[in-house]
Every structure is written in structure tokens, then in C-alpha cells.
Amino acid sequence: MYGMISRFASGKIRRIVLFGMVLSVLGFSVLGGISYRYLLQIEDALALAEVVDDLSSEILEIRRYEKNYLLYALQEDYQETLRYCDAALSIIERIEPREGGLIGADLKGRMTLAQLRDDLRRYKELFSSLGAQGGAGNGEDDALGIELRDQGKDLVDVVRRFVIYQREQILGIVGTLKHQLALAIAAFTGVAIFFSWLVGRRIFGALGIIEHSARQIVQGNFEPLPLPDTSDETRGVVEAFNHMIEELERRQSQLLQEKKLASLGVLTSGIAHQLNNPLNNISTSCQILQEDLEAALPVDPALTRQMLDNIYQEVSRSRDIVKGLLEFARETDFCLKSVSLQAVVLRAVTLVSSEVPTGVRILTDIPADIVLPLDNQRFQEVLLNLMINAIHAITPPGVISLSATSEPGSTEAVLQVTDTGAGIAPEHMGRIFDPFFTLKETGTGLGLSVVFGIIKKHGGTISVESAVGEGTTFTIRLPRMNSGAA
């Protein structure tokens, strides 16, 4: 039995709901049929009770005219008594043929009615005999009158018992109906509670999975959910969510790459300006050497050496700028390597420096001995997003500062990015890391969401403190060991 219930409970929700609906319809149909049957019995019993009341009235009238006749010996009383006897027998004849009804199905009722009929016939015979002898007056008549009165009392007693019996029958039917209705209501309530619990548990379970998945996605976790060991719609919901997670992860990767390219477009104009200075220096050095050669002047080895060193330095500088730009643009798999936090920060500052408006300074205080397991490219993306946001938040003059600390023996390093910009309103603080949330008129709203996801992949945390009109500080905590990475 338990195994059958378990198999049923693990079936599809729609099948359970359909079964519950069918069971409810059948149950209400059976309950309605039973109630209708008992209502018909009550209707018959009430109709019979009315007839029995009429019979009781007829018997009482018989006794009344009987007494008058015995006292006054009037012919009218004699005729009325016989007429009421015939009326009472007629009522009994109407009741007796009710086969299958209350009387026909009940032995006690049939016996009581048969006794009443026989007593009434006996009474009529006695009364007819008394009338044939001319009524009361002699001893023989007195003896017959006494017997007649006794028979009349028996009639009243029998009809009274029959009336009481009919009332008991009606009350019995009503009591049985109430009992069966109470049992049926209790049974249906139990079944309804069971099905509500069963279906509710499955539905709320599926809703719980949906809620958990949605929170997981909001937090940037695209790990597929484990499939439940069931064959119902819950498994289908989880499979659909896993497919959705895969698709969201793929599309998020596309969006992130598009955002990276958009950031690259913003940086390119500044990079061109940065490249212009070393190219001018290279061009100047080459022109000096060319002029000396064309004028056939004696070659000054020291000057030539200085010009070539200058050219080499500016070429190296240009190469580093282009290399940083290419590394930022390249899409690679997530990979942690031990790198100097100072080197990563300085490279990011170099890339963004062309975007810094006049009056805004970028200050760095990163100890050279802090080495962390980082994905170089993605962590630069974190720093670029935070610094670009800070630049947009500042109305010159202003300062953006990047500082890092790591206590000796500590398992984590703390990096803070602080600006003196407009700050973030308290009502927006809880949503700044949500995807697509932005307060800018233009923008995707993915910047800080990307930052949150990358930091989480590194096994770290990011928090924010801000005051309107005073500035904002992002605090990043990163593990110093690779085991902390996700």
C-alpha cells in the first residue's frame, strides 16, 4: 500500500491533479446520490406521517361518536361512527400496498398496520352488532358496550404507537443522513488535504527551484542545477532552467565581449593620443640623424647612440601600449596566474589615463610585494570599469586613488578604489551590482555586474561604501592562494 502511494505521489503533477478532479467529481456524485435517496425516504415518510395523522384523527372521531351513541342511542351517531370506520379502513388500504416504501420494507410497520386493520374491523363488527340490537339498554347490551369500549381503547393505543413509530422512523432517517454526510465530509476533507499537501509540496518545490535558480543567476552563478530524482514536471522545470542558464551564459559572454569592445572603442582614441608622443620623439630623433648624414657632418657617436636609445625606448613604450590594448581586447579562457598586483594596476592606469579629464588625478599606492593569483586580462577589466565609473562620477577637480594592503601572514589582500565624485544614493546601493541596472542615460548597466562576477570567479568579494556628494569607495578582498578561486 505504501509503495503504491509512493509511486502515485511521484507521478506527474498534472496526472495527480486530474485524478483528484475525477475523484472529487465521483465522490460528490456518490454523496449527492446517497443524499437524494435519503431525501426521497424522508419525503415518503413525511407523506405517510400526514396520512397516519389523518388516520389518528379518524379513530378519535370514531371514539367520540361511539360515546355519544352509547349515551343517547341516536341513529345519526351510529351512522357517523360507521362512516368514520369505513374512512379509517380506506386509509389503511391506501397505506398497505406501498411495496418497497417505508411500510412495505419494514416488518414492524406492517405488523402494526395489520393489527390496526384487524382491530378496526373487529370494532366495526362489534359496533354493528350493538346497533342491530337497538343500542344500550339491557344487560347483554351493556356487556357488548363494555367490550366495544375496550376495543376502542385498543384502537387508540395502536394508532398512537403507529404515530410514534413513524416519527422515530423519520428521525432515524435524518440521523442516518447526518451521520453519512459527516463521514463523507470528513473523508472528502481528508482527501482534499492530502491532495493539497501533495500537489502543493510539488508545486512549491518547483517554485523553490525557480527562485533558487533566479537568485543564482542574479549573483552571476551559471552552474547547472542537479536534476531531481523524479519523473514529474519538476524535472522538466530544472532541465528547462539548465538550458536557460546555458543560453544566458552564452549570451552574457557575447554581451561582455561587446561591452569590452565598446570600452576598447572609448580607449582607442586616448591610445592614439598616447602613441602620438612617442611617435613624435621617434620622428624627431630620425630627422636629426638624417640631417647629420645629409650635411656630411662628422658622426658624433655619443649623439647617435643617444638618438638610437631614444628611438628604442619610444618603440618599447609604444609596443607596451599596443600590447596592453591587445591583451584587453583578446578573449581568453579564465586562467589564474601569480602576478604582481602593482603591475596589473599600473597597466590599467596607463590604459585609462587618456580618458582622465583635466583636473582629475589618479593616485596609486600598491606595494610591490603583493603577488596574487589573478586572471590578468579580466582583472584589468575590473579596474578599468571601476576607474571609468569614477571618472564619470567626478566633476573636476577630483581624485581617484587605488591602494592595497596585505598584512604579513594574511590569506587575503585588500584593494580599494576611491573617488571624490557625486556618490551613490542609499536607495540605489542594493542594486548597483544587478545586471542592466544603470543611472546613466546611455549605457548597458553591465559594468559593475561584470566586476562582481569576475571578483567572484577569483574567489574574492567586493563591497561598496558611498555618501552623496562625498564620493565612493569599492573594497575588493582577494585570496592570496589559488585554492580560493572559483
Residue pairs with C-beta under 8 A, 6 or more apart in sequence:
8 16
8 19
9 16
9 198
10 230
10 231
10 232
11 231
11 232
12 231
12 232
12 233
13 199
13 202
13 203
13 232
13 233
13 234
14 233
16 195
16 198
16 199
16 202
17 199
20 191
20 195
20 199
23 191
24 188
24 191
24 192
27 184
27 187
27 188
27 191
28 188
31 181
31 184
31 188
34 180
34 184
35 177
35 181
38 173
38 176
38 177
38 180
39 177
41 102
41 173
42 170
42 173
42 174
42 177
44 98
44 101
44 102
45 102
45 166
45 169
45 170
45 173
46 170
48 95
48 98
48 101
48 102
48 103
48 166
49 163
49 166
49 167
49 170
51 91
51 94
51 95
52 95
52 159
52 162
52 163
52 166
53 163
54 91
55 88
55 91
55 92
55 95
55 116
55 159
55 162
56 159
56 160
56 163
58 84
58 87
58 88
58 91
59 88
59 120
59 155
59 156
59 159
60 156
61 80
61 84
62 81
62 84
62 85
62 88
62 123
62 152
62 155
63 152
63 155
63 156
65 77
65 78
65 80
65 81
65 84
66 77
66 81
66 127
66 148
66 149
66 152
68 74
68 77
69 77
69 78
69 81
69 131
69 135
70 135
70 136
70 145
70 148
70 149
71 136
73 134
73 135
73 136
73 137
78 127
78 131
78 135
81 127
82 124
82 127
82 128
82 131
85 120
85 123
85 124
85 127
88 120
89 117
89 120
89 121
89 124
92 113
92 116
92 117
92 120
95 103
95 113
96 103
96 110
96 113
96 114
96 117
98 104
102 109
102 169
103 109
103 110
103 113
104 110
106 169
108 165
109 162
109 165
109 169
112 158
112 161
112 162
112 165
113 162
115 158
116 155
116 158
116 159
116 162
119 151
119 154
119 155
119 158
120 155
122 151
123 148
123 151
123 152
123 155
126 144
126 147
126 148
126 151
127 148
129 144
130 136
130 141
130 144
130 145
130 148
133 140
133 141
133 144
134 141
135 141
136 142
136 145
202 232
202 233
202 234
205 234
206 233
206 234
206 237
209 225
209 228
209 234
209 237
209 238
209 241
210 237
210 241
212 225
213 225
213 241
213 245
216 222
216 223
216 225
217 245
217 248
218 434
218 435
219 452
219 456
220 449
220 452
220 453
220 456
221 456
222 245
222 246
222 248
222 249
222 252
223 245
224 242
224 245
224 246
225 238
225 241
225 242
225 245
226 238
227 235
227 238
227 239
227 242
228 234
228 235
228 238
255 444
255 446
256 446
256 450
257 331
259 444
259 446
259 447
259 450
260 328
260 329
260 331
260 381
261 329
262 444
263 328
263 381
263 384
263 385
263 388
264 325
264 328
264 329
266 355
266 388
267 325
267 328
267 351
267 352
267 354
267 355
267 384
268 325
269 354
270 352
270 353
270 354
270 355
271 321
271 322
271 325
271 351
271 354
273 354
274 321
274 350
274 353
274 354
275 318
275 321
275 322
278 314
278 315
278 317
278 318
279 314
279 318
281 310
281 311
281 314
282 310
282 311
282 314
282 315
285 307
285 308
285 310
285 311
285 314
286 307
286 311
288 303
288 307
289 304
289 307
292 299
292 300
292 303
293 299
320 350
321 350
324 347
324 350
324 351
324 380
325 351
327 376
327 377
327 380
328 351
328 377
328 380
328 381
328 384
330 377
332 377
334 375
334 378
334 457
335 375
336 373
336 374
336 375
336 458
336 482
336 485
337 373
337 374
337 375
337 376
338 371
338 372
338 373
339 371
339 372
339 374
339 376
340 368
340 370
340 371
341 366
341 370
341 371
341 372
341 374
341 404
341 413
341 415
342 364
342 366
342 367
342 368
342 370
342 404
344 374
344 376
344 379
344 380
344 383
345 364
345 366
345 383
345 402
345 404
345 415
346 364
346 366
347 380
348 380
348 383
348 384
348 387
349 362
349 364
349 383
349 387
349 402
351 380
351 384
352 362
352 384
352 387
352 388
352 391
353 362
355 388
355 391
356 362
356 391
356 400
357 391
357 396
358 396
359 396
359 397
359 398
360 391
360 394
360 396
360 397
360 398
360 399
360 400
361 398
361 399
361 400
362 387
362 399
362 400
362 401
362 402
363 399
363 400
363 401
363 402
364 401
364 402
364 403
365 401
365 402
365 403
365 404
366 402
366 403
366 404
366 415
367 404
367 405
367 406
370 404
370 406
370 413
371 480
372 413
372 478
372 479
372 480
373 458
373 479
373 480
373 481
373 482
373 484
373 485
374 458
374 478
375 454
375 457
375 458
378 454
378 457
379 454
379 458
381 450
381 451
381 454
382 450
382 451
382 454
382 455
382 476
383 402
383 417
385 447
385 448
385 450
385 451
386 417
386 451
386 474
387 400
387 402
387 417
388 447
389 447
389 448
390 400
390 417
390 419
390 421
390 472
391 400
392 421
392 440
393 419
393 421
393 422
393 423
393 471
393 472
394 400
394 419
394 420
394 421
394 422
395 421
395 422
398 419
398 420
398 421
399 419
399 420
400 417
400 418
400 419
400 420
401 416
401 417
401 418
401 419
402 415
402 416
402 417
402 418
403 415
403 416
403 418
404 413
404 414
404 415
404 416
405 413
405 414
406 412
406 413
406 414
406 480
410 480
411 479
411 480
411 481
411 484
412 460
412 477
412 478
412 479
412 480
413 477
413 478
413 480
414 475
414 476
414 477
415 475
415 476
415 477
415 478
416 473
416 474
416 475
416 476
417 473
417 474
417 476
418 471
418 472
418 473
418 474
419 471
419 472
419 473
420 470
420 471
421 471
421 472
422 468
422 469
423 466
423 467
423 468
423 469
423 470
423 471
423 472
424 432
424 464
424 466
424 468
424 472
425 468
426 468
428 439
429 464
429 466
431 437
432 448
432 464
433 448
433 449
433 451
433 452
433 462
434 445
434 449
435 445
435 446
435 449
436 444
436 445
436 446
436 449
437 445
437 449
438 444
438 445
451 462
452 462
455 461
455 462
455 476
455 478
456 486
457 485
457 486
458 478
458 479
458 484
458 485
458 486
459 478
459 479
459 483
459 484
459 485
459 486
460 476
460 477
460 478
460 479
460 484
461 476
461 477
462 474
462 475
462 476
462 477
463 474
463 475
464 472
464 473
464 474
464 475
465 472
465 473
465 475
466 472
466 473
479 485
